[in-house]
């Protein structure tokens, strides 16, 4: 297990819309996070492949297995139009 995945709570992607991301404290992100995001978007669009996203909301570290469709400057978009701030993502496991 990676240093970025300290016992995350596994959730369904449909729950993400009810989570809050108000805490502005910086988190330790994987050094290759942006490359992980790019690879996950390619896999999501070309093969509809799921990835594991480890992220932190205001109540702790979460894990979701889902398809990543797109990314912007500040957010990623999951299948179903659900958004997660990139600043809160610790790691994406392909």
C-alpha positions in Angstrom: 0.0 0.0 0.0 1.3 3.4 -0.9 1.9 6.3 1.5 -0.9 8.1 -0.2 -3.6 5.5 0.6 -3.7 5.4 4.4 -6.9 3.2 4.9 -9.3 5.1 2.7 -13.0 4.7 3.0 -14.4 3.0 -0.1 -17.4 4.9 -1.5 -19.7 4.8 -4.6 -19.2 7.6 -7.1 -22.8 8.7 -6.6 -21.9 9.8 -3.0 -19.3 12.3 -4.2 -21.8 15.0 -5.0 -22.7 15.2 -1.3 -19.1 15.5 -0.1 -17.6 18.8 0.9 -14.1 20.1 -0.1 -13.9 23.4 2.0 -10.7 22.6 3.9 -7.9 24.5 2.1 -5.0 22.8 3.9 -2.6 21.4 1.4 -2.4 17.6 1.0 0.6 15.4 -0.1 -0.1 14.4 -3.7 1.6 11.7 -5.7 4.5 13.4 -7.6 3.2 12.0 -10.9 -0.4 12.8 -10.3 -0.9 14.9 -13.5 0.5 12.0 -15.6 -1.8 9.6 -13.7 -4.8 11.8 -14.6 -3.8 12.0 -18.3 -3.4 8.2 -18.5 -6.7 7.6 -16.6 -8.6 10.0 -19.0 -7.1 8.1 -22.0 -8.1 4.8 -20.6 -11.6 6.0 -19.7 -12.3 7.4 -23.1 -10.7 4.8 -25.3 -11.5 1.6 -23.3 -14.1 2.7 -20.6 -11.6 1.3 -18.1 -12.1 2.0 -14.4 -9.3 3.4 -12.2 -9.0 3.9 -8.4 -9.0 7.5 -7.3 -7.8 8.2 -3.8 -8.8 11.7 -2.6 -9.5 13.7 0.6 -12.8 15.5 1.4 -13.4 17.4 4.6 -14.1 14.3 6.6 -11.1 12.1 5.5 -9.5 10.0 2.8 -11.9 8.3 0.3 -11.4 5.7 -2.5 -13.7 5.3 -5.5 -13.4 2.9 -8.4 -14.8 4.6 -11.5 -14.2 5.8 -15.1 -12.4 9.2 -15.5 -13.8 11.0 -18.5 -12.1 14.4 -18.6 -9.9 16.8 -16.7 -9.6 20.6 -16.6 -7.2 23.0 -14.8 -8.8 22.4 -11.4 -11.2 19.5 -11.6 -11.6 16.0 -13.0 -14.9 14.7 -14.4 -16.0 11.2 -13.7 -18.6 9.1 -15.5 -22.0 10.6 -14.7 -20.8 14.2 -14.6 -19.4 14.1 -11.1 -16.5 16.4 -10.4 -13.6 16.2 -7.9 -11.1 19.0 -7.3 -7.6 18.0 -8.4 -6.2 19.8 -5.4 -7.9 17.1 -3.2 -6.6 14.0 -5.2 -3.8 12.1 -3.6 -3.3 9.4 -6.2 -4.9 7.6 -9.1 -4.1 3.9 -9.4 -4.4 2.6 -13.0 
